[in-house]
């Protein structure tokens, strides 16, 4: 996980743990209480850890295109304006596909 210091933090999860990285939707609707995580997966350093089984799988969850993303009630003054999911998603991914990809 990339720490706010700009350095990678190696996570030492207890056995049986599930680690969830939050994304841009959750950051937005929680008014930055849950930050979107920059993350990567690498092989464990120690030989003992490398011999242990672990499972890592990416999963993306998207909301319906017409859903309105807005800060949840009770989380202070919104830092983000309400926006339709399709507009938010395509604005975010237009950096890969070009500015004309965004749906306004």
FENFEN-V919074 format. One record per helix or strand of 2 or more residues. SS is the DSSP state (h for helix, s for strand). FROM is the first residue (numbers start at 1). TO is the last residue. Records with the same first field share a line. If there is no record, write none. Layout:
SS = FROM-TO, FROM-TO
This chain:
h = 24-29, 47-50, 85-97, 99-101
s = 68-69, 83-84
